[in-house]
Amino acid sequence: MSGLGTAVPPRILKQIDAAELSGNFCAADSRQARALRMLYGRSGVETRNTVVLESDQGTLKERVPFYPAANGPKDRGPTTGERMAWYETEAPPLAEAAARQALENASTPVDAITHLVTVSCTGFFSPGLDAVLINELGLPRTVHRTHVGFMGCHGALNGLRVAGSQAEEAEARILLCAVELCSLHFAYGWDPEMMVANTLFADGAAAVVGVPARNSENPTWSVRAQGAFLMPLSGDAMSWRIGDHGFRMTLSAAVPELIRTNLGGWLRDWLKGQGFGLNDIGSWAVHPGGPRILEAVADALSLEAKVLD
């Protein structure tokens, strides 16, 4: 990896405001509103960068007009079409900003990029992000393009795997860009699993310029190996489906126990195949799907909690 870049929306939604916002379209009474505030307070999240916050001034209703209060128990909020229109407006600038930063931090010139990998699971349009980046960054119009779509939280890791395969070509120069706008899919109504998803995820983009390891230019990190394991009996534990009013995520309470049961044995064996043990790992990056997920990972790998701070 010869250059890294990130970008987030400029405005920040405090979690206390997110709880109030959610209460306007999830809670039917004061009891449910109190339960929501407790749920948001336990999330471990304090603030989130989001594209739906249109102003820093005024009431919450004025600052987040995209999500009006529910007008009845059957109201499910903006349609999927309305959410995708917002995605098409807001995703390209973030992707472009992250990609520009990655290119600036690399010594690879723009016209040397041979492969472009884009990643997103929170929106679609076509011509897509790949066409936007070619036009806005001035990438070669002959660049090889691959989109990794709808693969959820591990999409960017699959993007890295695609980029790694492309780096087998000695002259390959790869730009990988991932962008997600999770705040476009806040779910209306009282559904505990979807409300958990409402509490956690935010918006942003990340990009990397990659080159074959043998030709590394200005290296920062290198991808040595990747592995994957589909946990048994996990098909209903997490889901991400297209609905009439946004993409709908479910996150079962069974996920932490699935991690405790399955992660340790698989990862120890996988690391052994790479010539390592758990004690050889100096630092960890774990996708934080909430505090209980991090606790389960720490338990499964016998890590001190502070290692995942």
KOLDRENVEX-334150 format. One line per 2 residues: number of its first residue (from 1); their letters; for each residue x, y, z of N, C-alpha, C. Coordinates in Angstrom, 3 decimals, padded with zeros to 6 digits. Last residue first. Layout:
REM KOLDRENVEX-334150
NUM) A) X Y Z X Y Z X Y Z; ...
REM end
This chain:
REM KOLDRENVEX-334150
309) DL) -009.159 -001.124 022.498 -009.598 000.265 022.701 -009.367 001.078 021.442; -008.254 -003.689 022.432 -009.210 -003.317 021.394 -009.743 -001.895 021.592
307) VK) -006.671 -003.937 024.651 -006.026 -004.153 023.351 -006.932 -003.679 022.217; -008.314 -003.820 026.825 -007.648 -002.581 026.425 -006.950 -002.714 025.074
305) AE) -009.106 -006.462 027.286 -010.054 -005.532 026.661 -009.360 -004.278 026.138; -006.768 -008.944 026.362 -007.200 -007.944 027.327 -008.066 -006.917 026.611
303) LS) -007.845 -011.958 024.761 -007.178 -010.667 024.725 -007.646 -009.800 025.878; -008.771 -014.493 023.953 -008.086 -014.317 025.250 -007.243 -013.041 025.249
301) LA) -010.367 -014.709 021.799 -008.929 -014.711 021.542 -008.094 -014.525 022.803; -012.914 -014.608 022.866 -012.568 -015.716 021.978 -011.065 -015.837 021.781
299) DA) -012.868 -012.174 024.308 -013.031 -013.459 024.999 -012.545 -014.623 024.139; -012.607 -010.316 022.227 -011.587 -010.385 023.274 -011.668 -011.718 024.022
297) VA) -014.995 -010.852 020.862 -013.713 -011.073 020.196 -012.600 -011.210 021.239; -016.844 -010.048 022.812 -016.825 -011.440 022.360 -015.512 -011.778 021.665
295) EL) -016.312 -007.320 023.025 -016.124 -008.184 024.189 -016.024 -009.643 023.773; -017.068 -006.513 020.452 -015.673 -006.377 020.872 -015.378 -007.260 022.084
293) IR) -019.801 -007.071 020.624 -018.976 -007.734 019.612 -017.513 -007.680 020.020; -020.656 -005.359 022.612 -020.738 -006.798 022.856 -019.920 -007.589 021.830
291) PG) -020.327 -002.754 021.478 -019.463 -003.221 022.575 -019.487 -004.730 022.784; -020.508 -002.827 017.825 -021.063 -002.626 019.151 -020.169 -003.211 020.228
289) GP) -018.872 -003.788 015.755 -020.319 -003.843 015.621 -021.008 -003.716 016.968; -015.989 -002.773 014.808 -016.754 -002.653 016.050 -018.261 -002.627 015.827
287) HV) -013.556 -004.830 013.525 -014.733 -004.049 013.137 -015.697 -003.977 014.319; -010.368 -004.502 014.839 -011.589 -005.308 014.847 -012.766 -004.417 014.493
285) AW) -007.047 -004.788 014.727 -008.100 -003.904 014.220 -009.345 -004.766 014.050; -004.275 -005.092 016.924 -005.492 -005.657 016.355 -006.396 -004.549 015.857
283) SG) -000.745 -005.809 017.204 -001.894 -004.908 017.295 -003.060 -005.513 016.536; 001.026 -007.972 017.181 001.328 -006.793 017.993 000.176 -005.825 018.145
281) ID) 000.979 -011.389 017.379 000.292 -010.240 016.808 000.461 -009.039 017.726; 002.009 -013.534 018.680 002.911 -012.838 017.761 002.286 -011.566 017.194
279) NL) 000.020 -014.749 020.086 000.948 -013.906 020.842 001.923 -013.143 019.954; -001.198 -016.362 018.154 -001.880 -015.163 018.629 -000.927 -014.212 019.345
277) GF) 001.440 -017.241 015.828 000.487 -017.545 016.883 -000.168 -016.260 017.332; 002.449 -018.016 012.418 002.279 -017.139 013.573 001.375 -017.782 014.611
275) GQ) 002.504 -019.197 009.921 003.728 -019.201 010.716 003.665 -018.319 011.945; 000.175 -019.463 008.642 001.015 -018.355 008.185 002.323 -018.260 008.973
273) GK) -001.012 -021.495 010.010 -000.661 -021.739 008.616 000.205 -020.650 008.024; -001.536 -020.143 012.363 -000.500 -021.183 012.367 -000.059 -021.496 010.951
271) LW) -003.688 -018.568 011.544 -002.406 -017.931 011.850 -001.263 -018.953 011.848; -005.601 -020.636 011.309 -005.218 -019.834 010.145 -003.871 -019.156 010.375
269) DR) -005.815 -021.581 013.929 -005.362 -022.481 012.871 -004.880 -021.697 011.660; -006.761 -019.245 015.176 -005.502 -019.862 015.615 -004.947 -020.785 014.532
267) LW) -009.182 -018.870 013.836 -008.103 -017.901 013.669 -006.759 -018.467 014.116; -010.772 -021.129 014.606 -010.428 -020.890 013.207 -009.213 -019.982 013.090
265) GG) -010.856 -020.821 017.431 -010.292 -022.019 016.812 -009.884 -021.794 015.378; -012.059 -018.181 017.751 -010.745 -018.543 018.276 -010.110 -019.726 017.573
263) LN) -014.670 -018.108 016.515 -013.542 -017.299 016.045 -012.190 -017.851 016.477; -016.805 -019.684 017.599 -016.164 -020.035 016.333 -014.849 -019.320 016.026
261) TR) -017.831 -018.828 020.072 -017.774 -020.255 019.759 -016.848 -020.569 018.589; -017.778 -016.055 020.000 -017.058 -016.764 021.057 -016.849 -018.239 020.703
259) IL) -019.473 -015.649 017.793 -018.068 -015.251 017.732 -017.259 -016.005 018.781; -021.895 -016.552 018.789 -021.325 -017.188 017.603 -019.840 -016.867 017.482
257) EP) -022.248 -014.692 020.820 -021.971 -016.082 021.186 -021.415 -016.861 019.993; -022.723 -012.301 019.318 -021.563 -012.420 020.213 -021.218 -013.865 020.567
255) VA) -025.167 -013.064 017.842 -023.873 -012.841 017.182 -022.694 -012.938 018.145; -027.631 -013.246 019.020 -026.811 -014.456 019.014 -025.408 -014.220 018.467
253) AS) -029.105 -011.026 018.633 -028.398 -011.098 019.907 -027.494 -012.322 019.981; -028.768 -010.034 015.186 -029.299 -010.896 016.237 -028.448 -010.820 017.498
251) LT) -029.613 -007.620 013.232 -028.416 -007.970 013.989 -028.876 -008.728 015.226; -030.669 -006.611 010.029 -030.985 -007.281 011.282 -029.677 -007.732 011.921
249) MR) -031.336 -003.866 007.933 -030.352 -004.702 008.608 -030.957 -005.350 009.839; -032.536 -002.890 004.883 -032.933 -003.288 006.228 -031.921 -004.276 006.809
247) FG) -032.508 000.013 002.958 -031.939 -001.313 003.161 -032.136 -001.673 004.633; -035.656 001.738 002.276 -034.255 001.613 002.635 -033.795 000.172 002.709
245) HD) -038.382 000.825 001.976 -038.007 002.057 002.674 -036.579 001.922 003.201; -038.609 -001.592 000.800 -039.277 -000.479 000.126 -038.893 000.864 000.734
243) GI) -035.321 -003.146 001.086 -036.739 -003.009 001.364 -037.326 -001.840 000.599; -032.732 -005.359 000.732 -033.353 -004.166 000.156 -034.847 -004.193 000.436
241) RW) -030.874 -006.482 003.595 -031.781 -006.711 002.480 -032.388 -005.398 002.008; -028.864 -008.154 005.513 -028.860 -006.822 004.879 -029.652 -006.984 003.588
239) SM) -028.331 -009.849 008.659 -028.825 -009.777 007.291 -028.843 -008.331 006.826; -027.189 -012.232 011.000 -027.086 -010.880 010.449 -027.630 -010.907 009.031
237) AD) -028.210 -014.760 011.647 -027.657 -013.897 012.692 -027.546 -012.442 012.251; -029.017 -016.640 009.890 -030.050 -015.731 010.383 -029.511 -014.714 011.386
235) GS) -026.652 -018.055 009.367 -027.389 -017.444 008.268 -028.434 -016.443 008.701; -025.085 -019.474 011.084 -025.069 -018.018 011.235 -025.930 -017.305 010.193
233) LP) -024.362 -022.124 011.084 -025.607 -021.736 011.757 -025.696 -020.230 011.992; -020.800 -021.595 010.926 -021.996 -022.435 010.767 -023.164 -021.887 011.578
231) ML) -019.182 -018.780 009.480 -019.548 -019.511 010.689 -020.796 -020.355 010.455; -016.862 -018.745 007.074 -018.296 -018.561 007.241 -018.760 -019.433 008.410
229) FA) -013.833 -017.164 006.851 -014.501 -018.310 007.470 -015.974 -017.969 007.668; -010.765 -016.247 005.261 -012.199 -016.057 005.466 -012.798 -017.332 006.037
227) GQ) -007.698 -014.356 004.954 -008.448 -015.582 005.180 -009.913 -015.254 005.397; -004.657 -013.152 003.510 -006.047 -012.971 003.905 -006.695 -014.334 004.099
225) AR) -001.374 -011.700 003.844 -002.269 -012.837 003.621 -003.676 -012.456 004.052; -000.099 -009.174 003.597 000.683 -010.413 003.550 -000.193 -011.622 003.242
223) VS) -000.102 -006.080 002.436 -001.035 -007.171 002.682 -000.275 -008.477 002.513; 001.709 -003.474 004.048 001.600 -004.462 002.980 000.618 -005.544 003.400
221) WT) 001.888 000.077 004.483 001.544 -001.252 004.963 001.547 -002.200 003.775; 003.589 001.872 003.003 003.167 002.141 004.366 002.841 000.817 005.061
219) PN) 006.092 002.514 000.495 005.184 001.597 001.191 004.815 002.088 002.590; 007.039 003.901 -001.934 006.585 004.603 -000.741 005.662 003.726 000.103
217) ES) 006.353 001.215 -003.928 006.722 002.623 -003.990 006.166 003.308 -002.754; 007.311 -002.082 -004.622 006.661 -001.148 -003.712 007.251 000.248 -003.799
215) NR) 007.582 -004.285 -006.211 007.837 -002.979 -006.821 007.352 -001.846 -005.932; 006.847 -006.416 -004.747 008.231 -006.427 -005.249 008.610 -005.089 -005.903
213) AP) 004.166 -005.938 -004.246 005.125 -005.805 -003.151 006.554 -005.721 -003.658; 002.408 -003.914 -006.600 003.011 -005.203 -006.254 004.108 -005.025 -005.211
211) VG) 000.419 -001.359 -004.993 001.362 -001.774 -006.029 001.901 -003.143 -005.645; -002.418 000.710 -004.309 -001.627 -000.496 -004.113 -000.741 -000.804 -005.298
209) VV) -003.888 003.231 -002.531 -003.177 002.944 -003.771 -002.267 001.755 -003.499; -007.064 003.403 -000.981 -005.670 002.983 -000.916 -005.135 002.835 -002.332
207) AA) -009.638 005.031 000.929 -009.020 004.618 -000.333 -007.570 004.242 -000.099; -012.865 005.506 002.349 -011.435 005.229 002.515 -010.891 004.719 001.195
205) AG) -015.579 007.422 003.705 -014.909 006.750 002.594 -013.446 006.534 002.950; -018.729 007.535 005.550 -017.356 007.892 005.240 -016.815 007.103 004.071
203) DA) -021.048 007.410 008.285 -020.760 007.618 006.869 -019.288 007.978 006.660; -022.063 004.861 010.687 -021.971 006.242 010.219 -021.575 006.271 008.748
201) FL) -023.790 002.787 013.131 -022.981 003.007 011.938 -023.103 004.428 011.401; -025.391 002.400 015.583 -023.962 002.111 015.463 -023.227 002.788 014.310
199) TN) -028.147 002.545 015.905 -027.301 003.176 016.923 -025.824 003.216 016.551; -029.395 001.095 013.908 -029.524 002.555 013.890 -028.531 003.233 014.824
197) AV) -028.932 -001.499 014.826 -028.170 -001.019 013.673 -028.230 000.505 013.578; -030.886 -001.496 016.831 -029.472 -001.633 017.190 -028.594 -001.127 016.051
195) MM) -033.166 -001.386 015.271 -032.836 -000.232 016.104 -031.387 -000.295 016.580; -033.253 -003.894 014.159 -032.931 -002.772 013.285 -032.591 -001.523 014.085
193) EP) -033.911 -005.354 016.483 -032.687 -005.656 015.738 -032.292 -004.488 014.838; -036.425 -004.174 017.419 -035.183 -004.136 018.207 -033.918 -004.381 017.398
191) DW) -038.524 -002.109 015.964 -037.927 -003.399 015.628 -036.557 -003.447 016.295; -040.792 000.084 015.523 -040.219 -000.562 016.701 -039.795 -001.979 016.343
189) GY) -040.012 002.546 012.932 -040.788 001.492 013.567 -040.038 000.807 014.700; -037.487 003.055 010.392 -038.629 003.501 011.184 -039.303 002.285 011.827
187) AF) -033.958 003.000 010.114 -035.230 002.295 009.973 -036.289 002.865 010.910; -031.538 004.580 008.192 -032.208 004.537 009.485 -033.616 003.964 009.289
185) HL) -030.005 004.748 005.899 -030.865 003.585 006.069 -031.413 003.455 007.486; -028.181 006.718 005.690 -029.314 006.790 004.768 -030.322 005.679 004.999
183) SC) -026.065 006.108 007.300 -027.123 006.930 007.880 -028.316 007.095 006.946; -024.193 004.797 005.754 -025.116 003.989 006.559 -026.283 004.813 007.096
181) LE) -022.613 005.008 003.210 -023.494 006.021 003.796 -024.578 005.292 004.596; -019.312 004.258 002.244 -020.566 003.781 002.823 -021.312 004.947 003.465
179) VA) -016.803 003.395 -000.046 -017.625 004.460 000.536 -018.923 003.870 001.039; -013.510 002.636 -001.068 -014.743 002.163 -000.444 -015.485 003.356 000.147
177) CL) -011.205 002.071 -003.606 -011.970 003.094 -002.883 -013.272 002.498 -002.370; -008.029 001.466 -004.894 -009.190 000.865 -004.234 -009.891 001.947 -003.432
175) LI) -006.017 001.426 -007.612 -006.713 002.348 -006.715 -007.960 001.636 -006.199; -002.969 -000.085 -008.515 -004.390 -000.252 -008.208 -004.865 000.860 -007.284
173) RA) -000.971 -001.025 -011.018 -001.077 000.056 -010.042 -002.568 000.202 -009.750; 001.046 -003.550 -012.465 -000.251 -003.109 -011.936 -000.083 -001.985 -010.923
171) EA) 003.238 -004.741 -013.542 003.061 -003.322 -013.821 001.761 -002.759 -013.240; 003.037 -007.436 -012.761 004.182 -006.640 -012.324 003.978 -005.143 -012.499
169) EE) 000.169 -008.828 -011.420 000.778 -008.273 -012.635 001.860 -007.276 -012.230; -000.742 -009.190 -008.898 000.124 -010.234 -009.430 000.788 -009.787 -010.727
167) AQ) -002.572 -007.300 -008.266 -001.164 -006.940 -008.065 -000.205 -008.047 -008.471; -004.981 -008.570 -008.482 -004.560 -007.724 -009.591 -003.083 -007.359 -009.491
165) SG) -005.062 -009.764 -005.976 -004.976 -010.608 -007.174 -004.492 -009.798 -008.366; -005.288 -007.475 -004.392 -004.126 -008.344 -004.255 -003.950 -009.256 -005.447
163) AV) -007.790 -006.524 -005.164 -006.598 -005.735 -005.487 -005.337 -006.578 -005.390; -009.366 -008.563 -004.062 -009.375 -008.336 -005.509 -008.112 -007.579 -005.922
161) RL) -008.739 -008.095 -001.368 -008.394 -009.390 -001.968 -008.374 -009.288 -003.491; -009.777 -005.571 -001.021 -008.331 -005.755 -000.896 -007.889 -007.080 -001.519
159) GN) -012.479 -006.232 -001.291 -011.852 -005.339 -002.252 -010.340 -005.452 -002.217; -012.800 -007.705 001.020 -012.886 -008.403 -000.263 -012.320 -007.547 -001.389
157) LA) -012.563 -005.557 002.739 -011.572 -006.630 002.813 -011.603 -007.476 001.547; -014.825 -004.095 002.072 -013.510 -003.516 001.774 -012.410 -004.568 001.841
155) GH) -016.900 -005.833 003.001 -016.731 -005.526 001.586 -015.346 -005.006 001.247; -017.678 -006.505 005.504 -016.379 -007.020 005.061 -016.120 -006.726 003.588
153) CG) -020.216 -005.441 005.871 -019.105 -004.875 006.632 -017.736 -005.351 006.153; -021.589 -006.022 002.578 -021.677 -005.660 003.987 -020.365 -005.182 004.576
151) MF) -021.669 -006.475 -000.050 -021.030 -007.518 000.753 -020.930 -007.129 002.217; -022.604 -004.778 -002.075 -023.562 -005.431 -001.186 -022.951 -006.569 -000.373
149) GV) -019.957 -005.085 -004.489 -021.187 -004.496 -003.981 -021.964 -005.403 -003.053; -017.193 -004.142 -005.950 -017.568 -005.111 -004.927 -018.781 -004.529 -004.212
147) HT) -016.324 -003.663 -009.298 -017.107 -003.163 -008.170 -017.470 -004.309 -007.245; -013.558 -002.917 -011.306 -014.277 -003.957 -010.582 -015.042 -003.307 -009.438
145) RH) -011.889 -002.047 -014.317 -012.803 -001.671 -013.235 -013.494 -002.891 -012.635; -008.902 -000.919 -015.728 -009.728 -002.095 -015.466 -010.574 -001.825 -014.224
143) VT) -008.679 002.013 -017.721 -008.446 001.352 -016.437 -009.407 000.174 -016.281; -008.891 003.572 -019.940 -008.703 002.132 -020.171 -008.528 001.358 -018.872
141) RP) -008.862 006.123 -019.178 -010.172 005.583 -019.547 -010.103 004.096 -019.894; -006.917 006.933 -016.316 -006.973 006.456 -017.706 -008.341 005.841 -018.020
139) LG) -008.369 009.551 -014.261 -007.762 008.227 -014.432 -007.816 007.818 -015.906; -009.261 012.035 -013.388 -008.454 011.962 -014.600 -007.737 010.643 -014.762
137) LE) -010.996 012.311 -011.335 -009.569 012.207 -010.995 -008.674 012.225 -012.223; -013.496 012.428 -012.572 -013.092 013.504 -011.669 -011.600 013.488 -011.347
135) NI) -013.669 010.115 -014.230 -013.886 011.453 -014.768 -013.299 012.546 -013.883; -013.102 008.004 -012.463 -012.351 008.146 -013.716 -012.460 009.575 -014.226
133) LV) -015.054 008.428 -010.509 -013.638 008.581 -010.169 -012.775 008.722 -011.422; -017.429 007.928 -011.960 -017.204 009.223 -011.310 -015.715 009.440 -011.061
131) AD) -017.092 005.248 -012.660 -017.126 006.261 -013.717 -016.869 007.655 -013.143; -017.195 004.108 -010.067 -016.006 003.934 -010.904 -015.953 004.993 -011.997
129) LG) -019.723 004.698 -009.141 -018.588 005.384 -008.539 -017.327 005.243 -009.384; -021.574 004.207 -012.269 -021.380 004.264 -010.832 -020.163 005.035 -010.371
127) PS) -024.189 004.857 -014.607 -022.775 004.624 -014.326 -022.449 004.978 -012.869; -025.827 003.755 -011.654 -024.999 003.390 -012.804 -025.252 004.365 -013.955
125) FF) -025.892 003.164 -008.125 -026.336 003.906 -009.302 -025.397 003.537 -010.432; -026.499 002.252 -004.741 -026.194 001.873 -006.121 -026.640 002.986 -007.065
123) GT) -025.512 001.701 -001.286 -026.185 002.386 -002.372 -025.694 001.930 -003.735; -024.135 000.303 000.597 -025.223 001.154 001.079 -025.907 001.939 -000.034
121) CS) -021.897 -001.042 -000.039 -023.086 -001.866 000.169 -024.287 -001.028 000.568; -018.995 -000.730 -002.092 -020.097 -000.105 -001.350 -021.237 -001.086 -001.195
119) VT) -015.977 -000.149 -003.749 -016.686 -000.987 -002.784 -017.803 -000.173 -002.147; -013.914 -000.443 -006.665 -014.810 000.327 -005.806 -015.624 -000.631 -004.948
117) VL) -010.805 -000.458 -008.143 -011.753 -001.298 -007.394 -012.602 -000.377 -006.520; -008.971 -000.212 -011.039 -009.807 000.541 -010.104 -010.812 -000.416 -009.469
115) HT) -005.756 -000.355 -012.521 -006.933 -001.054 -012.020 -007.659 -000.167 -010.993; -003.725 001.346 -013.253 -004.165 000.351 -014.236 -005.460 -000.345 -013.839
113) IA) -002.347 004.514 -012.999 -003.299 003.577 -012.412 -003.841 002.647 -013.498; -000.836 006.449 -014.172 -000.232 005.118 -014.099 -001.190 004.082 -013.516
111) DV) -002.017 008.880 -013.969 -002.127 008.215 -015.274 -001.452 006.851 -015.299; -001.346 009.625 -011.349 -002.719 009.248 -011.675 -002.785 008.452 -012.971
109) PT) 001.752 008.216 -010.101 000.973 009.235 -010.817 -000.392 008.712 -011.224; 002.666 007.222 -006.909 002.167 006.724 -008.185 001.374 007.815 -008.896
107) SA) 003.360 007.776 -004.401 004.248 008.326 -005.429 003.827 007.870 -006.824; 000.667 008.768 -002.244 001.447 007.769 -002.980 002.367 008.474 -003.972
105) NE) -000.773 010.856 -001.329 000.151 010.232 -000.388 000.998 009.138 -001.029; -002.384 011.418 -003.510 -001.396 012.419 -003.090 -000.358 011.821 -002.153
103) LA) -003.982 009.139 -003.507 -003.077 009.382 -004.634 -001.995 010.389 -004.270; -005.386 009.545 -001.118 -004.551 008.360 -001.283 -003.532 008.561 -002.399
101) QR) -006.739 011.940 -001.731 -005.777 011.914 -000.637 -004.844 010.720 -000.759; -008.391 011.073 -003.813 -007.385 012.112 -004.058 -006.312 012.097 -002.979
99) AA) -009.991 009.233 -002.423 -009.104 008.762 -003.490 -008.023 009.789 -003.787; -011.408 010.910 -000.675 -010.539 009.861 -000.134 -009.539 009.393 -001.175
97) AE) -012.766 012.522 -002.578 -011.853 013.129 -001.600 -010.894 012.096 -001.024; -014.331 010.625 -003.984 -013.312 011.403 -004.684 -012.292 011.978 -003.706
95) AL) -016.026 009.718 -001.948 -015.129 008.787 -002.622 -013.992 009.533 -003.310; -017.371 012.125 -001.378 -016.562 011.464 -000.355 -015.569 010.495 -000.977
93) PP) -018.680 012.690 -003.831 -017.677 013.610 -003.287 -016.792 012.986 -002.215; -020.368 010.242 -004.181 -019.243 010.571 -005.052 -018.247 011.574 -004.473
91) AE) -022.400 010.279 -002.069 -021.300 009.310 -002.072 -020.130 009.736 -002.964; -024.395 012.274 -002.503 -023.421 012.426 -001.430 -022.226 011.468 -001.477
89) TE) -026.022 011.610 -004.718 -025.530 012.975 -004.527 -024.332 013.021 -003.591; -026.619 008.966 -004.381 -025.976 009.363 -005.637 -025.425 010.777 -005.560
87) YW) -027.928 009.105 -001.900 -026.650 008.397 -002.028 -025.906 008.868 -003.281; -030.267 010.381 -002.648 -029.352 011.066 -001.728 -027.967 010.431 -001.786
85) AM) -031.346 008.379 -004.219 -031.069 009.681 -004.831 -030.095 010.469 -003.958; -031.697 006.392 -002.300 -030.689 006.197 -003.337 -030.364 007.503 -004.073
83) RE) -033.797 007.519 -000.823 -032.506 007.274 -000.164 -031.393 007.084 -001.197; -035.818 007.499 -002.717 -035.368 008.765 -002.140 -034.013 008.615 -001.470
81) GT) -036.052 004.719 -003.148 -035.679 005.614 -004.238 -035.169 006.947 -003.731; -036.946 003.859 -000.662 -035.615 003.442 -001.113 -035.145 004.333 -002.262
79) TP) -038.574 006.619 001.034 -038.559 005.426 000.192 -037.119 005.073 -000.172; -038.511 007.702 004.461 -038.192 007.893 003.043 -038.178 006.568 002.281
77) GR) -040.925 006.018 006.682 -039.911 006.990 006.321 -039.650 007.083 004.835; -043.001 004.409 007.364 -041.677 003.801 007.363 -040.612 004.724 006.793
75) DK) -046.018 004.484 009.092 -045.040 005.300 008.361 -043.668 004.648 008.473; -047.790 003.206 010.683 -047.410 002.523 009.446 -046.393 003.304 008.620
73) PG) -048.361 004.890 012.837 -047.664 003.619 013.094 -047.218 002.882 011.838; -047.580 008.284 011.745 -048.494 007.216 012.125 -047.738 005.917 012.268
71) NA) -045.612 009.923 010.906 -046.965 010.483 010.948 -048.026 009.436 011.275; -042.433 010.278 012.393 -043.438 009.387 011.822 -044.826 010.002 011.955
69) AP) -040.519 013.181 011.612 -041.185 012.328 012.597 -042.242 011.477 011.898; -038.225 013.017 008.807 -039.292 013.638 009.591 -039.870 012.645 010.609
67) YF) -035.271 012.978 007.699 -035.993 012.023 008.532 -037.046 012.747 009.375; -034.311 015.156 006.342 -034.464 013.908 005.588 -035.299 012.887 006.354
65) PV) -033.819 017.276 008.038 -035.134 017.206 007.381 -035.378 015.903 006.619; -032.118 017.903 010.409 -032.196 016.602 009.745 -033.563 016.470 009.070
63) RE) -032.426 020.493 011.337 -031.082 020.057 010.936 -031.102 018.746 010.162; -035.083 020.678 012.021 -034.574 021.575 010.979 -033.213 021.107 010.464
61) KL) -035.216 018.782 014.054 -036.082 018.646 012.880 -035.573 019.486 011.730; -033.504 019.938 015.905 -033.112 018.678 015.273 -033.929 018.445 014.009
59) TG) -033.365 023.521 015.296 -033.850 022.327 015.981 -033.385 021.071 015.247; -030.302 025.361 014.566 -031.730 025.087 014.561 -032.095 023.846 015.347
57) QD) -027.210 024.440 012.929 -028.068 025.376 013.649 -029.524 024.924 013.579; -025.794 022.925 011.233 -025.373 022.878 012.634 -026.280 023.726 013.519
55) SE) -027.412 020.959 008.695 -027.074 022.236 009.303 -026.615 022.004 010.733; -027.916 018.403 007.796 -027.758 019.446 006.797 -027.349 020.793 007.372
53) LV) -027.232 015.197 008.188 -027.248 016.408 009.009 -026.921 017.588 008.101; -026.789 013.138 006.476 -028.180 013.570 006.640 -028.309 014.801 007.525
51) VT) -024.172 012.346 006.463 -024.611 013.207 005.357 -026.024 013.727 005.562; -022.180 012.335 009.446 -023.318 011.867 008.660 -023.715 012.864 007.584
49) NR) -020.196 011.109 012.049 -020.245 011.977 010.867 -021.326 011.442 009.939; -021.194 010.771 015.413 -021.080 010.154 014.086 -021.094 011.236 013.020
47) TE) -020.314 010.217 018.885 -020.656 011.076 017.747 -020.500 010.289 016.458; -020.236 008.021 020.655 -020.515 009.366 021.149 -020.958 010.302 020.031
45) VG) -020.891 004.640 021.298 -020.707 005.672 020.277 -021.068 007.030 020.880; -021.650 002.718 023.058 -020.217 003.007 022.976 -019.880 004.065 021.948
43) SR) -024.310 002.119 023.516 -023.724 001.741 022.223 -022.209 001.893 022.167; -025.802 002.898 025.651 -024.930 001.718 025.834 -024.143 001.364 024.578
41) GY) -027.332 004.986 024.707 -026.318 005.271 025.711 -025.350 004.124 025.923; -029.113 003.687 023.032 -028.101 004.557 022.440 -026.985 004.855 023.437
39) LM) -030.625 002.364 025.016 -029.942 001.610 023.961 -028.825 002.442 023.343; -031.680 004.532 026.462 -030.776 003.583 027.125 -029.976 002.801 026.100
37) RL) -033.300 005.646 024.507 -032.190 006.437 025.058 -031.187 005.542 025.771; -035.120 003.529 024.147 -034.220 003.931 023.061 -033.031 004.721 023.590
35) AR) -036.465 003.577 026.585 -035.688 002.387 026.218 -034.700 002.709 025.100; -037.737 006.046 026.357 -036.733 005.838 027.408 -035.849 004.641 027.082
33) AQ) -039.461 005.458 024.228 -038.462 006.519 024.063 -037.357 006.382 025.116; -041.122 003.529 025.360 -040.220 003.136 024.282 -039.139 004.186 024.066
31) RS) -042.406 005.252 027.195 -041.658 004.079 027.657 -040.664 003.620 026.601; -043.715 007.123 025.612 -042.596 007.564 026.445 -041.772 006.392 026.958
29) DA) -044.366 005.590 022.376 -044.760 006.195 023.645 -043.512 006.524 024.449; -043.276 004.648 020.062 -044.710 004.958 020.034 -045.176 005.644 021.307
27) AC) -040.238 005.220 018.398 -040.948 005.054 019.667 -042.403 005.492 019.553; -039.304 005.826 015.811 -039.313 004.440 016.284 -040.205 004.235 017.504
25) FN) -039.278 008.509 015.225 -039.866 007.605 014.227 -039.823 006.128 014.622; -038.307 009.884 017.406 -039.380 010.504 016.632 -040.015 009.556 015.619
23) GS) -036.182 008.386 018.306 -037.418 008.365 019.072 -038.597 008.934 018.309; -034.219 009.172 016.539 -034.786 007.832 016.418 -036.111 007.725 017.173
21) LE) -033.689 011.728 017.612 -034.161 011.567 016.239 -034.856 010.223 016.068; -032.716 011.057 020.148 -033.937 011.852 020.025 -034.545 011.702 018.634
19) AA) -030.429 009.658 019.363 -031.462 008.979 020.149 -032.784 009.725 020.067; -029.009 011.678 018.097 -029.442 010.530 017.304 -030.534 009.756 018.031
17) DI) -028.445 013.279 020.285 -029.375 013.782 019.268 -029.884 012.655 018.383; -026.653 011.615 021.553 -027.848 012.026 022.288 -028.900 012.587 021.330
15) QK) -024.633 011.456 019.681 -025.460 010.280 019.927 -026.733 010.630 020.700; -024.391 014.120 017.311 -024.145 013.587 018.639 -025.103 012.426 018.904
13) LI) -023.190 014.269 014.139 -024.418 014.025 014.890 -024.049 013.416 016.238; -021.350 016.591 012.309 -021.304 015.516 013.297 -022.620 015.461 014.068
11) RP) -020.291 017.369 008.969 -021.136 017.607 010.133 -021.237 016.357 011.000; -018.683 016.594 006.787 -018.192 017.598 007.728 -019.008 017.738 009.001
9) PV) -018.131 013.085 006.096 -018.940 014.295 005.981 -018.537 015.297 007.053; -014.717 012.006 005.526 -015.998 011.891 006.226 -016.801 013.156 005.974
7) AT) -012.069 010.097 004.130 -012.920 011.289 004.072 -014.218 011.001 004.814; -008.666 009.014 003.585 -009.986 008.873 004.188 -010.754 010.186 004.046
5) GL) -005.971 007.146 002.110 -006.778 008.359 002.220 -008.122 008.061 002.847; -002.613 006.071 001.452 -003.900 005.882 002.102 -004.642 007.207 002.163
3) GS) -000.219 004.470 -000.601 -000.892 005.698 -000.217 -002.267 005.407 000.350; 000.849 002.006 -001.071 001.754 003.147 -001.168 001.088 004.463 -000.822
1) M) 000.857 -001.173 000.000 000.000 000.000 000.000 000.902 001.234 000.000
REM end
